[in-house]
Amino acid sequence: MRSVQVSAPKGPLEVVERDIPEPGAGKVRIKVQACGICHGDSFTKEGLFPGIQYPRVPGHEGVS
């Protein structure tokens, strides 16, 4: 799947290909057409959340 990630604090947003994860027990997979990002995601990009691990895919406001 195509995704946008940030690989390091203050790094650029990069379009990458990732494996499609298999859903676990009690989970479903949906196809997301678009995803918005918010101000908190800019904190992720800038590395302002302590202890956050990278690479990181920002966005949580999906549209299917």
C-alpha positions, 0 to 999 in steps of 0.5 A, spaced: 500 500 500 502 507 498 503 511 505 506 517 507 511 517 513 516 521 516 522 517 518 525 521 523 524 528 527 524 534 523 524 529 517 520 530 510 514 527 509 515 521 504 511 517 499 513 509 501 510 502 499 508 498 505 506 491 506 498 491 507 498 488 514 493 482 516 488 484 521 488 480 527 482 476 531 476 481 532 479 486 527 477 488 520 481 491 514 478 497 510 480 501 504 482 508 506 481 513 500 484 519 503 486 521 510 487 528 514 492 530 518 491 535 524 496 539 528 498 533 533 500 530 527 505 536 525 508 535 532 509 528 530 513 530 524 517 535 528 519 530 534 515 534 539 512 528 543 517 524 547 519 517 546 515 517 539 518 511 534 520 513 527 518 511 522 511 514 523 505 515 519 501 521 521 493 521 520 488 518 523 482 522 520 480 516 514 475 516 509 473 510 506 
